[in-house]
């Protein structure tokens, strides 16, 4: 089924993300991971991308091909801008199209210390415009930040930048992680008031370790609410208990999001299928009967 058909069927969608291995020696492991995630039958699976090397493009395309062709699940291929020129983007888009991909998540990407910027795509909106010009049939996804991008002066400024990206051709948004649904709802209200009407999916990342949560929160300028901080303090040194609590925490977040009729939920699996499966079992029944 085409992703265009799924995203217009009136349901709240449940999807997830996986990332390729760092080396081709890990492709067998990636195949196993893809099989496990595909067995959950998500509405679509997004596949991350590195910083723009040929191996990044190849790995993402190979996994997306498996998702699309072998399992019949729409794949969304990530694509980053900062360290790519038009030739690299063209190569990636052609590889994705050959792999059966019909949607791309266009990202600016993170800065790398010591790495020379290419200068052709300095913003995600630049990449979005280019994709729309050379592959007009592709759906173009974009990222959004419920608490504001860490480099933005304010949430309002970040939403202004988001509107530029949507106006450039983004047709669907997936949010960065957040740990308090009220932050997402506040962002959603502001985005709609700014004239952003495309579907916005809520990105949920399960808690697996206290240090990783605090590190990700600091990196993304995300707030750790008191409720979650209590869990981290209680079971920060008991990894199994914290992971069990994290599964419940993510499941409760998703239940509340579905109750609020969000456009969709995107689960960041972090390549941990066991955790993903347990959350999926808790959440999946809530998505039945959400046909609009």
N, C-alpha and C positions, 0 to 999 in steps of 0.2 A: 504493500500500500504506500502511496506517496505521502510525504509529510504534509503536503498542502491539503490533502483530504482529511488527515487526522486533526489538524489544527483548526479545522472549520466545522467539526462535527458537533459542536455545542457542549462537549463534556469538559469537566475539570481534568487536566492531563497530569499523569504521573510519569516522570522520565528520570534518567540518571546519566551520570558522567563516568567515563573511564579514561585512563591515560596509557599511552604506549610505554613499553619498557625502554630503558635508557640505551640498550644495545640489542642488536638482532638476535643475540644469544638468548634473549628473554622472550622471543616471539612465541615459543611453545607455551610458556607461562601465560602470555597475553591471550593465546587462543583458548586456554582453559578458563581464564577469567571471563572472556567474552561469552563463552558458552554458558557459564553460570549466570551472568547478568542477563543474557538473552532469555534464559529459562523463566525469568520473572515476567516476561512479556510487557516490558515498558512501552509507552506510546512512542518514544524515540530514545536513542542513546547518543550522547555527544562524546566526541573523541578529541582529547586535547592535542596540542601542537607545541613544538619547542620554539626556538628563536629564529628559525628560518633556514636551517641546513637542509640539504637534499635528503638526508636520512630522516629528518623530522617529517618531511612531506611524504616520504615513502611509507613510514611506519603508520602515520595517521591514515593514509589512503588504504593500506592493507587491512587494517582493523575495520575501517568503515566498510570496505568491500565485504568482509566476512559478515558484519552485522546486516548489511543490506541484502546481499545475494544469498547467503547461506541460511539466515534466520528470518528474512523477510521483515525486518524491523527498520524503519527509517533511521538513517544516521545523519548527525549534524557534525560536520568537520570544523574544528577550530582553525583559525588562521590569524597569525599575528603580523603587525605592520612595521614596527620600528626598524627591524634589521633586514627588511626585504625590499627589493626593487620590483619593477613591473614584471621583469622576466621571471623572477622567482614566484611571484604571485600567479602569473599566467601558468607556469608549470604546475603549481599546486592545484589550481582550479581545474586544469585539464585532467590531472590525476584523480581528483575527487569525482569529477563527472564520469570518468571511465569506471570508477569504483561504484557507481550507482548512487552517489550522493547528490541530493537536490537542495541542500541547505548548508550554509556556512555561518559559523559564529565569528564575526569580524571583531578583532580585538587590537588595541594599540600594542599591548605587550609591556613587560617590565623592562626598565633600563638595566643594562649590565655594565658593571664597573670595568672600564678599560676597553670596552667594545665601541667601535666607531659606528655612529648612526649613519644610515643610508641617506635619509633626508627626503625620500619620495613620499612616504606615508607617516607623517608625524602625529597624526591623530586617527582614532578609529573611524571617524567620519570620512577621512580621506580614503581609507580602504573601502568603506561601504560604497562610496560614490563610484570607485573604480570597478568594484565587483558588479554593481548594477549596470555599468556601461559595457562590460565585456561578457557577462553572463546574466542577461536580464531575466531569464527564467528561474534563476536560483532564488530561494527564499534567503534573506539575510537576517540573521539573528544578531543581537547586540547585548552587551552587559550593562547592568545598572547597579547602583550602590545605595541600598536603603538608608545608610547612615552618611552618605556622601563619600565621594572618592577621597582618599587620604591626601591627595594633592590639591583638592579644591578648598577655597577659602570658606565655603559654607555649603550646606545642602542645597540652598536655593540656587547658588551659582552652578553647582553640579547638575542640577535639573535643567538649567538653561543650556548647558553643554549637551546634555542628553537629548534635548529637543532638536539641537543641530544634527545630532547623529540620526535620530529618527527621520527628520526631514530629508536627510541624505539618502534614505531608502531602507532603513531597518524596519522589518515587518513583525518582529517578535523580540521580546526582551527576557533575559534570565538574570535574576538578581545574584549579587554576591551574597555570601553567607551572612546570617544575622542570628542572634540568640534570643531576641525579644520580639515577638510578633507585632507589638505595638509600634516598634520602629518601622516595620514594613508597612503597616497600615497608614502611618503618618506620611511616609514617602509616597505611597500610592495615591493618597488624597492630593498631595502637592503635584505629583506628575500629571494626574488627570486635570487639575486646575490649570496647569501650564499648557494644556492642549495635546498631551501625549495620550493617544487613544489605542495604540497597539497593545496586544496581550502582554501581560507582565507575569512571568512565572517566579515563584518564590524559591530561592536556593537554600537548601538545608544541608548542613554538614554535621554528621554525627560526632559526638564527643567520644574520643578514644583515649585521650591522655591529657592530663592537666597542663603539662608543659606545652604541648602542641596547641591547645586551645588558647593559652595566654600568648603564645608566639604569633598565632594567626590573628588574634584580636589586635595585638600591637601593630602587626604588619599592615592590617587593613583598617586600622582606626575603628575597630568594632567594639561596642560596649559589651561587657560581661555583666548581665543582670544579677541581682542579689541571689535569686533562686538558683542560678547556675553556679555562682561563686560558692554557695553553700555546699553543693555537690563536689566541687573541685577541692574544697578544704577538707571535706569529710573523707573522701576516698581517693585523694590525689596520689597516695602511696599504695593503693590497692587497685591495681590496673583492671582486674576482672570485675570488681564491684563497680568501678567507675564506668566501664564500658557497658555494663548492664543498665546502670542509671542513665547513661547517655542514650541508649536505645529507647528507653522510656521517655526521656526528655524530647528527643527528636519526634517520636510518635505523637506525643502530646502537642508539639508545635504543629505537626501536619494536621491533626484532627481539628485544631482550632482554625487553621487556614482553610480547610475544606468547609467547615461550618460557616466561614465568612465568604464562601463562594469565590475564592481567588481563581485566576485563570488557569493555574497549574502549579505543581510542585516539582522541583528539579532536585534530585538527591545526589549530592556529591559522594560517590561511593569510596573515593580514595583507594580504589582497587582492593577493597576488603569485602568480598562477596558474602561472607558469613554475617557480618554486621548489617549489610544492605538487605540480605534476605530476611532477617528478623524484623527490621523496621518495615519492610515491604509487607510481611504477613500481618503486621499490626494495622498498617495503613490501607492496604489494597481494598478491603471491603467497603471503606468509606467512599471510594471512588465509583462504586457501582450505583447505577441509578442517578448519576449526576447529569444525565442528558438534559440539555436545555430545551 
